[in-house]
């Protein structure tokens, strides 16, 4: 599922919660509360036979259909589906219920970037107690890594967001622009396009933490590390500077459209050619098809550019899992539902709704890989996207207060975008703010 827009109000709610995180952390187990429980699926199978009632919070377009399919297959189970909102609304309501000690759902959708924060507070059940570690080989390595925190397993992956280049082929052809294979070529394409038509931009960017993280990920930067109470932040590392050495050229030369993603202006710009390309996650086709109808037949997909022109190595942009809340009174039944959703018959309705799955079997299915996409002029776009899913490096980690970190990105790095100046200064400001915040919450934060 695509990254969700954030606002500062969620930071206020989460600050108090992060302050309680440390009671659940220990340097010996990497921040987990269970130490990596192990077990079998017998309890899950028994709970499914017994039946009962659970509540599920999710924002995905497929959620309602999945719940209906599950209840048809297991009529002795009632699943109360609730769309508690996206982004801030979802996490704020979830965190309020956790803090209150009641009112949380049995199962919740949690983005990979947010999962460590909830796991470290002891808010999520370790699915290792139900033997779910045996599913590891069913998922792409990067998504499996994203649901592991220390020694615990705190969800099953639903979707993934390996990065690819989505571009307006009609516009590229019109201006004689070759699809860039390297980031240097991407910058040159941006210059050529804007020189030919100053109303057109190679892409848009006003400062988005999720995008920046995925670009740093691809460039080899690993700015965040957590070991119990110890956090290390290094946004001045070689990989980060590799990315900024490219992106600074676009920002400083005003080659990126000053249009915020997910705004009405953004959708319009994608449709009328103002924005000519996007570097985004593999879930983007669904966004384009549903919200940028004027782009149908004009857009295409290509591998994400690389720094050396070699085999693409990429990062994830977005993605989420389903987790069982510790507050659940029926955790085994909730785990059974999660298993069905993301390792059973629930995957098909998710894929049918346009989701990009995390399960290798579904990614490798000829029906999925070879599908001709009308929006992309009949291109077999999933050939490129599924290849990207296998090219994601797996050693990335988020902060234990990543949600908060994302909310202040605009106040730090966003100023560099607004001023058309190098991003390095803004990233240094972001780092300082994150170090200060972490120390205030009781972590011991070091810089790399």
TORKOL-4160 file (C-alpha; in steps of 0.2 Angstrom, whole numbers, padded with zeros to 4 digits, m for minus):
448
<pt num="1" X="0000" Y="0000" Z="0000"/>
<pt num="2" X="0006" Y="0017" Z="m0004"/>
<pt num="3" X="0014" Y="0028" Z="0009"/>
<pt num="4" X="0002" Y="0039" Z="0018"/>
<pt num="5" X="0003" Y="0058" Z="0020"/>
<pt num="6" X="0007" Y="0063" Z="0037"/>
<pt num="7" X="0004" Y="0079" Z="0048"/>
<pt num="8" X="0012" Y="0086" Z="0064"/>
<pt num="9" X="m0003" Y="0082" Z="0075"/>
<pt num="10" X="0001" Y="0064" Z="0076"/>
<pt num="11" X="0018" Y="0068" Z="0083"/>
<pt num="12" X="0010" Y="0075" Z="0099"/>
<pt num="13" X="0000" Y="0058" Z="0102"/>
<pt num="14" X="0015" Y="0047" Z="0098"/>
<pt num="15" X="0028" Y="0057" Z="0109"/>
<pt num="16" X="0020" Y="0051" Z="0125"/>
<pt num="17" X="0020" Y="0033" Z="0118"/>
<pt num="18" X="0038" Y="0033" Z="0113"/>
<pt num="19" X="0042" Y="0038" Z="0130"/>
<pt num="20" X="0035" Y="0022" Z="0137"/>
<pt num="21" X="0044" Y="0012" Z="0124"/>
<pt num="22" X="0060" Y="0010" Z="0134"/>
<pt num="23" X="0051" Y="m0001" Z="0147"/>
<pt num="24" X="0049" Y="m0014" Z="0134"/>
<pt num="25" X="0066" Y="m0013" Z="0127"/>
<pt num="26" X="0082" Y="m0021" Z="0132"/>
<pt num="27" X="0099" Y="m0021" Z="0124"/>
<pt num="28" X="0100" Y="m0040" Z="0126"/>
<pt num="29" X="0086" Y="m0044" Z="0115"/>
<pt num="30" X="0087" Y="m0030" Z="0102"/>
<pt num="31" X="0071" Y="m0022" Z="0108"/>
<pt num="32" X="0058" Y="m0036" Z="0108"/>
<pt num="33" X="0047" Y="m0040" Z="0123"/>
<pt num="34" X="0046" Y="m0059" Z="0119"/>
<pt num="35" X="0063" Y="m0063" Z="0115"/>
<pt num="36" X="0057" Y="m0072" Z="0099"/>
<pt num="37" X="0044" Y="m0084" Z="0104"/>
<pt num="38" X="0042" Y="m0101" Z="0095"/>
<pt num="39" X="0028" Y="m0113" Z="0094"/>
<pt num="40" X="0017" Y="m0122" Z="0082"/>
<pt num="41" X="0001" Y="m0118" Z="0072"/>
<pt num="42" X="m0010" Y="m0130" Z="0082"/>
<pt num="43" X="m0018" Y="m0116" Z="0093"/>
<pt num="44" X="m0022" Y="m0106" Z="0077"/>
<pt num="45" X="m0030" Y="m0121" Z="0069"/>
<pt num="46" X="m0040" Y="m0124" Z="0085"/>
<pt num="47" X="m0046" Y="m0106" Z="0087"/>
<pt num="48" X="m0052" Y="m0106" Z="0069"/>
<pt num="49" X="m0062" Y="m0122" Z="0071"/>
<pt num="50" X="m0069" Y="m0114" Z="0087"/>
<pt num="51" X="m0074" Y="m0098" Z="0079"/>
<pt num="52" X="m0078" Y="m0082" Z="0087"/>
<pt num="53" X="m0078" Y="m0063" Z="0084"/>
<pt num="54" X="m0064" Y="m0051" Z="0080"/>
<pt num="55" X="m0061" Y="m0033" Z="0074"/>
<pt num="56" X="m0050" Y="m0028" Z="0060"/>
<pt num="57" X="m0044" Y="m0011" Z="0056"/>
<pt num="58" X="m0037" Y="m0007" Z="0038"/>
<pt num="59" X="m0038" Y="0006" Z="0025"/>
<pt num="60" X="m0035" Y="m0005" Z="0009"/>
<pt num="61" X="m0047" Y="m0005" Z="m0005"/>
<pt num="62" X="m0047" Y="m0024" Z="m0004"/>
<pt num="63" X="m0051" Y="m0026" Z="0015"/>
<pt num="64" X="m0070" Y="m0027" Z="0014"/>
<pt num="65" X="m0069" Y="m0040" Z="0000"/>
<pt num="66" X="m0056" Y="m0050" Z="0009"/>
<pt num="67" X="m0067" Y="m0050" Z="0025"/>
<pt num="68" X="m0082" Y="m0056" Z="0016"/>
<pt num="69" X="m0072" Y="m0070" Z="0007"/>
<pt num="70" X="m0065" Y="m0075" Z="0024"/>
<pt num="71" X="m0082" Y="m0076" Z="0032"/>
<pt num="72" X="m0089" Y="m0086" Z="0018"/>
<pt num="73" X="m0075" Y="m0098" Z="0020"/>
<pt num="74" X="m0076" Y="m0098" Z="0039"/>
<pt num="75" X="m0095" Y="m0094" Z="0043"/>
<pt num="76" X="m0091" Y="m0098" Z="0062"/>
<pt num="77" X="m0080" Y="m0082" Z="0063"/>
<pt num="78" X="m0087" Y="m0064" Z="0062"/>
<pt num="79" X="m0075" Y="m0051" Z="0057"/>
<pt num="80" X="m0080" Y="m0033" Z="0061"/>
<pt num="81" X="m0071" Y="m0022" Z="0048"/>
<pt num="82" X="m0067" Y="m0004" Z="0052"/>
<pt num="83" X="m0059" Y="0009" Z="0042"/>
<pt num="84" X="m0052" Y="0020" Z="0055"/>
<pt num="85" X="m0044" Y="0031" Z="0043"/>
<pt num="86" X="m0027" Y="0032" Z="0034"/>
<pt num="87" X="m0011" Y="0039" Z="0040"/>
<pt num="88" X="m0012" Y="0050" Z="0055"/>
<pt num="89" X="m0030" Y="0045" Z="0059"/>
<pt num="90" X="m0027" Y="0027" Z="0059"/>
<pt num="91" X="m0011" Y="0028" Z="0070"/>
<pt num="92" X="m0018" Y="0041" Z="0082"/>
<pt num="93" X="m0034" Y="0030" Z="0085"/>
<pt num="94" X="m0024" Y="0015" Z="0087"/>
<pt num="95" X="m0011" Y="0022" Z="0099"/>
<pt num="96" X="m0025" Y="0030" Z="0109"/>
<pt num="97" X="m0033" Y="0013" Z="0111"/>
<pt num="98" X="m0017" Y="0005" Z="0116"/>
<pt num="99" X="m0013" Y="0019" Z="0129"/>
<pt num="100" X="m0030" Y="0018" Z="0136"/>
<pt num="101" X="m0029" Y="m0001" Z="0138"/>
<pt num="102" X="m0045" Y="m0005" Z="0128"/>
<pt num="103" X="m0053" Y="m0002" Z="0112"/>
<pt num="104" X="m0039" Y="m0008" Z="0101"/>
<pt num="105" X="m0044" Y="m0020" Z="0086"/>
<pt num="106" X="m0038" Y="m0038" Z="0086"/>
<pt num="107" X="m0029" Y="m0036" Z="0070"/>
<pt num="108" X="m0023" Y="m0020" Z="0062"/>
<pt num="109" X="m0014" Y="m0015" Z="0046"/>
<pt num="110" X="0003" Y="m0007" Z="0050"/>
<pt num="111" X="0015" Y="0000" Z="0038"/>
<pt num="112" X="0033" Y="m0007" Z="0039"/>
<pt num="113" X="0040" Y="0010" Z="0044"/>
<pt num="114" X="0028" Y="0011" Z="0058"/>
<pt num="115" X="0029" Y="m0007" Z="0064"/>
<pt num="116" X="0045" Y="m0006" Z="0075"/>
<pt num="117" X="0037" Y="0008" Z="0085"/>
<pt num="118" X="0022" Y="m0002" Z="0089"/>
<pt num="119" X="0032" Y="m0018" Z="0092"/>
<pt num="120" X="0045" Y="m0010" Z="0104"/>
<pt num="121" X="0031" Y="m0003" Z="0115"/>
<pt num="122" X="0025" Y="m0021" Z="0118"/>
<pt num="123" X="0009" Y="m0017" Z="0108"/>
<pt num="124" X="0010" Y="m0031" Z="0096"/>
<pt num="125" X="0009" Y="m0050" Z="0098"/>
<pt num="126" X="0024" Y="m0060" Z="0093"/>
<pt num="127" X="0018" Y="m0072" Z="0080"/>
<pt num="128" X="0032" Y="m0084" Z="0082"/>
<pt num="129" X="0022" Y="m0091" Z="0096"/>
<pt num="130" X="0011" Y="m0098" Z="0083"/>
<pt num="131" X="0025" Y="m0105" Z="0072"/>
<pt num="132" X="0023" Y="m0092" Z="0059"/>
<pt num="133" X="0042" Y="m0092" Z="0056"/>
<pt num="134" X="0040" Y="m0106" Z="0044"/>
<pt num="135" X="0032" Y="m0094" Z="0032"/>
<pt num="136" X="0049" Y="m0085" Z="0029"/>
<pt num="137" X="0053" Y="m0093" Z="0012"/>
<pt num="138" X="0035" Y="m0088" Z="0006"/>
<pt num="139" X="0040" Y="m0069" Z="0006"/>
<pt num="140" X="0052" Y="m0058" Z="m0003"/>
<pt num="141" X="0067" Y="m0056" Z="0009"/>
<pt num="142" X="0065" Y="m0037" Z="0011"/>
<pt num="143" X="0047" Y="m0038" Z="0017"/>
<pt num="144" X="0050" Y="m0052" Z="0029"/>
<pt num="145" X="0064" Y="m0042" Z="0036"/>
<pt num="146" X="0052" Y="m0028" Z="0039"/>
<pt num="147" X="0041" Y="m0038" Z="0050"/>
<pt num="148" X="0055" Y="m0044" Z="0061"/>
<pt num="149" X="0060" Y="m0033" Z="0076"/>
<pt num="150" X="0075" Y="m0040" Z="0086"/>
<pt num="151" X="0070" Y="m0058" Z="0089"/>
<pt num="152" X="0051" Y="m0056" Z="0087"/>
<pt num="153" X="0039" Y="m0058" Z="0072"/>
<pt num="154" X="0026" Y="m0045" Z="0073"/>
<pt num="155" X="0016" Y="m0047" Z="0057"/>
<pt num="156" X="0014" Y="m0055" Z="0041"/>
<pt num="157" X="0019" Y="m0045" Z="0025"/>
<pt num="158" X="0004" Y="m0040" Z="0014"/>
<pt num="159" X="0012" Y="m0030" Z="0000"/>
<pt num="160" X="0028" Y="m0022" Z="m0005"/>
<pt num="161" X="0035" Y="m0007" Z="m0014"/>
<pt num="162" X="0051" Y="m0010" Z="m0024"/>
<pt num="163" X="0055" Y="0005" Z="m0033"/>
<pt num="164" X="0053" Y="0008" Z="m0052"/>
<pt num="165" X="0053" Y="0022" Z="m0064"/>
<pt num="166" X="0036" Y="0027" Z="m0070"/>
<pt num="167" X="0037" Y="0039" Z="m0085"/>
<pt num="168" X="0026" Y="0048" Z="m0097"/>
<pt num="169" X="0032" Y="0039" Z="m0113"/>
<pt num="170" X="0022" Y="0050" Z="m0124"/>
<pt num="171" X="0031" Y="0065" Z="m0117"/>
<pt num="172" X="0048" Y="0057" Z="m0118"/>
<pt num="173" X="0045" Y="0052" Z="m0136"/>
<pt num="174" X="0039" Y="0069" Z="m0140"/>
<pt num="175" X="0055" Y="0077" Z="m0134"/>
<pt num="176" X="0067" Y="0064" Z="m0139"/>
<pt num="177" X="0071" Y="0058" Z="m0122"/>
<pt num="178" X="0079" Y="0041" Z="m0120"/>
<pt num="179" X="0073" Y="0032" Z="m0104"/>
<pt num="180" X="0087" Y="0035" Z="m0092"/>
<pt num="181" X="0097" Y="0020" Z="m0085"/>
<pt num="182" X="0108" Y="0030" Z="m0073"/>
<pt num="183" X="0104" Y="0044" Z="m0062"/>
<pt num="184" X="0116" Y="0055" Z="m0071"/>
<pt num="185" X="0106" Y="0052" Z="m0087"/>
<pt num="186" X="0090" Y="0056" Z="m0077"/>
<pt num="187" X="0097" Y="0073" Z="m0072"/>
<pt num="188" X="0101" Y="0076" Z="m0090"/>
<pt num="189" X="0084" Y="0071" Z="m0096"/>
<pt num="190" X="0077" Y="0083" Z="m0083"/>
<pt num="191" X="0087" Y="0097" Z="m0090"/>
<pt num="192" X="0083" Y="0093" Z="m0108"/>
<pt num="193" X="0064" Y="0092" Z="m0104"/>
<pt num="194" X="0063" Y="0108" Z="m0095"/>
<pt num="195" X="0074" Y="0117" Z="m0108"/>
<pt num="196" X="0062" Y="0112" Z="m0121"/>
<pt num="197" X="0046" Y="0116" Z="m0112"/>
<pt num="198" X="0048" Y="0126" Z="m0095"/>
<pt num="199" X="0031" Y="0121" Z="m0090"/>
<pt num="200" X="0037" Y="0102" Z="m0089"/>
<pt num="201" X="0047" Y="0094" Z="m0075"/>
<pt num="202" X="0055" Y="0077" Z="m0075"/>
<pt num="203" X="0047" Y="0074" Z="m0058"/>
<pt num="204" X="0040" Y="0083" Z="m0043"/>
<pt num="205" X="0047" Y="0084" Z="m0025"/>
<pt num="206" X="0044" Y="0096" Z="m0011"/>
<pt num="207" X="0051" Y="0085" Z="0003"/>
<pt num="208" X="0044" Y="0068" Z="0007"/>
<pt num="209" X="0052" Y="0057" Z="0021"/>
<pt num="210" X="0046" Y="0041" Z="0013"/>
<pt num="211" X="0054" Y="0045" Z="m0004"/>
<pt num="212" X="0070" Y="0051" Z="0004"/>
<pt num="213" X="0072" Y="0036" Z="0014"/>
<pt num="214" X="0069" Y="0024" Z="m0001"/>
<pt num="215" X="0082" Y="0034" Z="m0011"/>
<pt num="216" X="0095" Y="0033" Z="0003"/>
<pt num="217" X="0091" Y="0015" Z="0004"/>
<pt num="218" X="0094" Y="0012" Z="m0014"/>
<pt num="219" X="0110" Y="0022" Z="m0013"/>
<pt num="220" X="0117" Y="0011" Z="0000"/>
<pt num="221" X="0114" Y="0023" Z="0015"/>
<pt num="222" X="0109" Y="0015" Z="0031"/>
<pt num="223" X="0106" Y="0030" Z="0043"/>
<pt num="224" X="0096" Y="0021" Z="0056"/>
<pt num="225" X="0101" Y="0008" Z="0068"/>
<pt num="226" X="0093" Y="0002" Z="0084"/>
<pt num="227" X="0100" Y="m0010" Z="0098"/>
<pt num="228" X="0088" Y="m0010" Z="0113"/>
<pt num="229" X="0090" Y="0008" Z="0121"/>
<pt num="230" X="0104" Y="0013" Z="0109"/>
<pt num="231" X="0100" Y="0022" Z="0093"/>
<pt num="232" X="0112" Y="0027" Z="0080"/>
<pt num="233" X="0108" Y="0041" Z="0067"/>
<pt num="234" X="0119" Y="0045" Z="0052"/>
<pt num="235" X="0112" Y="0055" Z="0039"/>
<pt num="236" X="0129" Y="0061" Z="0033"/>
<pt num="237" X="0134" Y="0044" Z="0027"/>
<pt num="238" X="0142" Y="0039" Z="0010"/>
<pt num="239" X="0125" Y="0032" Z="0003"/>
<pt num="240" X="0115" Y="0048" Z="0008"/>
<pt num="241" X="0128" Y="0059" Z="0000"/>
<pt num="242" X="0128" Y="0048" Z="m0015"/>
<pt num="243" X="0109" Y="0052" Z="m0017"/>
<pt num="244" X="0110" Y="0070" Z="m0013"/>
<pt num="245" X="0124" Y="0072" Z="m0026"/>
<pt num="246" X="0111" Y="0068" Z="m0039"/>
<pt num="247" X="0095" Y="0076" Z="m0031"/>
<pt num="248" X="0104" Y="0092" Z="m0027"/>
<pt num="249" X="0106" Y="0096" Z="m0045"/>
<pt num="250" X="0087" Y="0094" Z="m0048"/>
<pt num="251" X="0083" Y="0104" Z="m0033"/>
<pt num="252" X="0096" Y="0118" Z="m0035"/>
<pt num="253" X="0092" Y="0120" Z="m0054"/>
<pt num="254" X="0073" Y="0120" Z="m0051"/>
<pt num="255" X="0070" Y="0105" Z="m0062"/>
<pt num="256" X="0058" Y="0097" Z="m0050"/>
<pt num="257" X="0040" Y="0103" Z="m0050"/>
<pt num="258" X="0036" Y="0112" Z="m0033"/>
<pt num="259" X="0020" Y="0101" Z="m0032"/>
<pt num="260" X="0017" Y="0091" Z="m0016"/>
<pt num="261" X="0013" Y="0072" Z="m0019"/>
<pt num="262" X="m0005" Y="0067" Z="m0016"/>
<pt num="263" X="m0012" Y="0084" Z="m0018"/>
<pt num="264" X="m0026" Y="0088" Z="m0031"/>
<pt num="265" X="m0013" Y="0098" Z="m0041"/>
<pt num="266" X="m0001" Y="0082" Z="m0041"/>
<pt num="267" X="m0014" Y="0071" Z="m0049"/>
<pt num="268" X="m0018" Y="0085" Z="m0062"/>
<pt num="269" X="0000" Y="0087" Z="m0066"/>
<pt num="270" X="0002" Y="0068" Z="m0069"/>
<pt num="271" X="m0012" Y="0068" Z="m0081"/>
<pt num="272" X="m0007" Y="0084" Z="m0091"/>
<pt num="273" X="0011" Y="0080" Z="m0093"/>
<pt num="274" X="0017" Y="0094" Z="m0081"/>
<pt num="275" X="0026" Y="0080" Z="m0071"/>
<pt num="276" X="0034" Y="0068" Z="m0083"/>
<pt num="277" X="0040" Y="0054" Z="m0071"/>
<pt num="278" X="0039" Y="0046" Z="m0054"/>
<pt num="279" X="0052" Y="0036" Z="m0045"/>
<pt num="280" X="0040" Y="0026" Z="m0034"/>
<pt num="281" X="0034" Y="0009" Z="m0027"/>
<pt num="282" X="0027" Y="m0005" Z="m0037"/>
<pt num="283" X="0010" Y="0000" Z="m0030"/>
<pt num="284" X="0009" Y="0015" Z="m0041"/>
<pt num="285" X="0000" Y="0007" Z="m0056"/>
<pt num="286" X="m0016" Y="0006" Z="m0045"/>
<pt num="287" X="m0014" Y="0025" Z="m0040"/>
<pt num="288" X="m0012" Y="0030" Z="m0058"/>
<pt num="289" X="m0026" Y="0019" Z="m0065"/>
<pt num="290" X="m0038" Y="0025" Z="m0052"/>
<pt num="291" X="m0034" Y="0043" Z="m0050"/>
<pt num="292" X="m0024" Y="0049" Z="m0066"/>
<pt num="293" X="m0036" Y="0043" Z="m0080"/>
<pt num="294" X="m0030" Y="0056" Z="m0092"/>
<pt num="295" X="m0013" Y="0047" Z="m0092"/>
<pt num="296" X="m0020" Y="0031" Z="m0098"/>
<pt num="297" X="m0010" Y="0024" Z="m0113"/>
<pt num="298" X="0003" Y="0037" Z="m0111"/>
<pt num="299" X="0013" Y="0030" Z="m0096"/>
<pt num="300" X="0026" Y="0016" Z="m0095"/>
<pt num="301" X="0037" Y="0007" Z="m0083"/>
<pt num="302" X="0056" Y="0005" Z="m0082"/>
<pt num="303" X="0069" Y="m0001" Z="m0070"/>
<pt num="304" X="0074" Y="0012" Z="m0057"/>
<pt num="305" X="0090" Y="0021" Z="m0063"/>
<pt num="306" X="0106" Y="0016" Z="m0055"/>
<pt num="307" X="0122" Y="0025" Z="m0051"/>
<pt num="308" X="0133" Y="0014" Z="m0062"/>
<pt num="309" X="0122" Y="0008" Z="m0075"/>
<pt num="310" X="0123" Y="m0010" Z="m0068"/>
<pt num="311" X="0110" Y="m0022" Z="m0062"/>
<pt num="312" X="0098" Y="m0012" Z="m0052"/>
<pt num="313" X="0099" Y="m0013" Z="m0033"/>
<pt num="314" X="0084" Y="m0004" Z="m0026"/>
<pt num="315" X="0075" Y="0000" Z="m0010"/>
<pt num="316" X="0057" Y="m0001" Z="m0004"/>
<pt num="317" X="0045" Y="0013" Z="m0005"/>
<pt num="318" X="0030" Y="0009" Z="0006"/>
<pt num="319" X="0022" Y="m0007" Z="0010"/>
<pt num="320" X="0012" Y="m0014" Z="0025"/>
<pt num="321" X="0008" Y="m0029" Z="0036"/>
<pt num="322" X="m0006" Y="m0036" Z="0047"/>
<pt num="323" X="m0002" Y="m0037" Z="0065"/>
<pt num="324" X="m0011" Y="m0045" Z="0080"/>
<pt num="325" X="m0013" Y="m0033" Z="0095"/>
<pt num="326" X="m0007" Y="m0038" Z="0112"/>
<pt num="327" X="m0024" Y="m0031" Z="0118"/>
<pt num="328" X="m0034" Y="m0045" Z="0108"/>
<pt num="329" X="m0044" Y="m0056" Z="0119"/>
<pt num="330" X="m0043" Y="m0069" Z="0105"/>
<pt num="331" X="m0025" Y="m0068" Z="0099"/>
<pt num="332" X="m0025" Y="m0086" Z="0091"/>
<pt num="333" X="m0041" Y="m0082" Z="0081"/>
<pt num="334" X="m0033" Y="m0065" Z="0076"/>
<pt num="335" X="m0017" Y="m0074" Z="0070"/>
<pt num="336" X="m0028" Y="m0086" Z="0060"/>
<pt num="337" X="m0036" Y="m0072" Z="0051"/>
<pt num="338" X="m0019" Y="m0064" Z="0047"/>
<pt num="339" X="m0012" Y="m0081" Z="0041"/>
<pt num="340" X="m0027" Y="m0082" Z="0029"/>
<pt num="341" X="m0025" Y="m0064" Z="0023"/>
<pt num="342" X="m0007" Y="m0064" Z="0019"/>
<pt num="343" X="m0003" Y="m0083" Z="0017"/>
<pt num="344" X="m0019" Y="m0090" Z="0011"/>
<pt num="345" X="m0034" Y="m0087" Z="0001"/>
<pt num="346" X="m0035" Y="m0069" Z="0006"/>
<pt num="347" X="m0020" Y="m0065" Z="m0006"/>
<pt num="348" X="m0030" Y="m0067" Z="m0022"/>
<pt num="349" X="m0043" Y="m0053" Z="m0018"/>
<pt num="350" X="m0029" Y="m0042" Z="m0013"/>
<pt num="351" X="m0020" Y="m0045" Z="m0030"/>
<pt num="352" X="m0037" Y="m0044" Z="m0039"/>
<pt num="353" X="m0039" Y="m0026" Z="m0032"/>
<pt num="354" X="m0023" Y="m0020" Z="m0039"/>
<pt num="355" X="m0012" Y="m0024" Z="m0024"/>
<pt num="356" X="0006" Y="m0029" Z="m0026"/>
<pt num="357" X="0009" Y="m0044" Z="m0016"/>
<pt num="358" X="0024" Y="m0049" Z="m0005"/>
<pt num="359" X="0022" Y="m0067" Z="m0007"/>
<pt num="360" X="0034" Y="m0075" Z="m0020"/>
<pt num="361" X="0022" Y="m0087" Z="m0027"/>
<pt num="362" X="0010" Y="m0074" Z="m0032"/>
<pt num="363" X="0024" Y="m0062" Z="m0039"/>
<pt num="364" X="0030" Y="m0077" Z="m0049"/>
<pt num="365" X="0013" Y="m0083" Z="m0056"/>
<pt num="366" X="0013" Y="m0081" Z="m0075"/>
<pt num="367" X="m0005" Y="m0074" Z="m0073"/>
<pt num="368" X="0002" Y="m0060" Z="m0063"/>
<pt num="369" X="0019" Y="m0057" Z="m0072"/>
<pt num="370" X="0012" Y="m0059" Z="m0090"/>
<pt num="371" X="m0003" Y="m0048" Z="m0087"/>
<pt num="372" X="m0004" Y="m0034" Z="m0101"/>
<pt num="373" X="m0008" Y="m0018" Z="m0093"/>
<pt num="374" X="m0020" Y="m0007" Z="m0104"/>
<pt num="375" X="m0015" Y="0009" Z="m0094"/>
<pt num="376" X="0003" Y="0006" Z="m0099"/>
<pt num="377" X="m0001" Y="0003" Z="m0117"/>
<pt num="378" X="m0002" Y="m0015" Z="m0115"/>
<pt num="379" X="0015" Y="m0016" Z="m0108"/>
<pt num="380" X="0019" Y="m0031" Z="m0096"/>
<pt num="381" X="0023" Y="m0020" Z="m0082"/>
<pt num="382" X="0024" Y="m0033" Z="m0069"/>
<pt num="383" X="0039" Y="m0041" Z="m0078"/>
<pt num="384" X="0049" Y="m0025" Z="m0072"/>
<pt num="385" X="0040" Y="m0024" Z="m0055"/>
<pt num="386" X="0042" Y="m0042" Z="m0050"/>
<pt num="387" X="0061" Y="m0041" Z="m0055"/>
<pt num="388" X="0063" Y="m0026" Z="m0044"/>
<pt num="389" X="0055" Y="m0035" Z="m0029"/>
<pt num="390" X="0070" Y="m0047" Z="m0030"/>
<pt num="391" X="0083" Y="m0033" Z="m0031"/>
<pt num="392" X="0079" Y="m0025" Z="m0014"/>
<pt num="393" X="0093" Y="m0025" Z="m0002"/>
<pt num="394" X="0087" Y="m0032" Z="0015"/>
<pt num="395" X="0098" Y="m0023" Z="0028"/>
<pt num="396" X="0087" Y="m0007" Z="0030"/>
<pt num="397" X="0080" Y="m0003" Z="0047"/>
<pt num="398" X="0069" Y="0011" Z="0053"/>
<pt num="399" X="0069" Y="0022" Z="0068"/>
<pt num="400" X="0059" Y="0016" Z="0083"/>
<pt num="401" X="0051" Y="0033" Z="0082"/>
<pt num="402" X="0050" Y="0034" Z="0063"/>
<pt num="403" X="0032" Y="0041" Z="0063"/>
<pt num="404" X="0037" Y="0056" Z="0072"/>
<pt num="405" X="0053" Y="0057" Z="0062"/>
<pt num="406" X="0042" Y="0058" Z="0046"/>
<pt num="407" X="0031" Y="0072" Z="0053"/>
<pt num="408" X="0046" Y="0084" Z="0056"/>
<pt num="409" X="0054" Y="0081" Z="0039"/>
<pt num="410" X="0046" Y="0096" Z="0031"/>
<pt num="411" X="0052" Y="0107" Z="0045"/>
<pt num="412" X="0070" Y="0102" Z="0042"/>
<pt num="413" X="0074" Y="0095" Z="0025"/>
<pt num="414" X="0058" Y="0103" Z="0018"/>
<pt num="415" X="0066" Y="0120" Z="0020"/>
<pt num="416" X="0080" Y="0115" Z="0008"/>
<pt num="417" X="0067" Y="0111" Z="m0005"/>
<pt num="418" X="0058" Y="0127" Z="m0002"/>
<pt num="419" X="0074" Y="0137" Z="m0004"/>
<pt num="420" X="0081" Y="0128" Z="m0019"/>
<pt num="421" X="0097" Y="0124" Z="m0009"/>
<pt num="422" X="0107" Y="0108" Z="m0006"/>
<pt num="423" X="0098" Y="0095" Z="0004"/>
<pt num="424" X="0113" Y="0091" Z="0015"/>
<pt num="425" X="0110" Y="0105" Z="0026"/>
<pt num="426" X="0092" Y="0100" Z="0029"/>
<pt num="427" X="0097" Y="0082" Z="0032"/>
<pt num="428" X="0109" Y="0088" Z="0045"/>
<pt num="429" X="0095" Y="0098" Z="0053"/>
<pt num="430" X="0084" Y="0083" Z="0053"/>
<pt num="431" X="0097" Y="0072" Z="0061"/>
<pt num="432" X="0100" Y="0085" Z="0075"/>
<pt num="433" X="0081" Y="0086" Z="0078"/>
<pt num="434" X="0080" Y="0067" Z="0078"/>
<pt num="435" X="0095" Y="0065" Z="0090"/>
<pt num="436" X="0087" Y="0078" Z="0102"/>
<pt num="437" X="0070" Y="0070" Z="0102"/>
<pt num="438" X="0077" Y="0052" Z="0105"/>
<pt num="439" X="0087" Y="0058" Z="0119"/>
<pt num="440" X="0072" Y="0067" Z="0127"/>
<pt num="441" X="0062" Y="0051" Z="0126"/>
<pt num="442" X="0075" Y="0041" Z="0135"/>
<pt num="443" X="0085" Y="0033" Z="0121"/>
<pt num="444" X="0104" Y="0035" Z="0120"/>
<pt num="445" X="0106" Y="0042" Z="0103"/>
<pt num="446" X="0123" Y="0042" Z="0094"/>
<pt num="447" X="0128" Y="0049" Z="0078"/>
<pt num="448" X="0138" Y="0039" Z="0065"/>
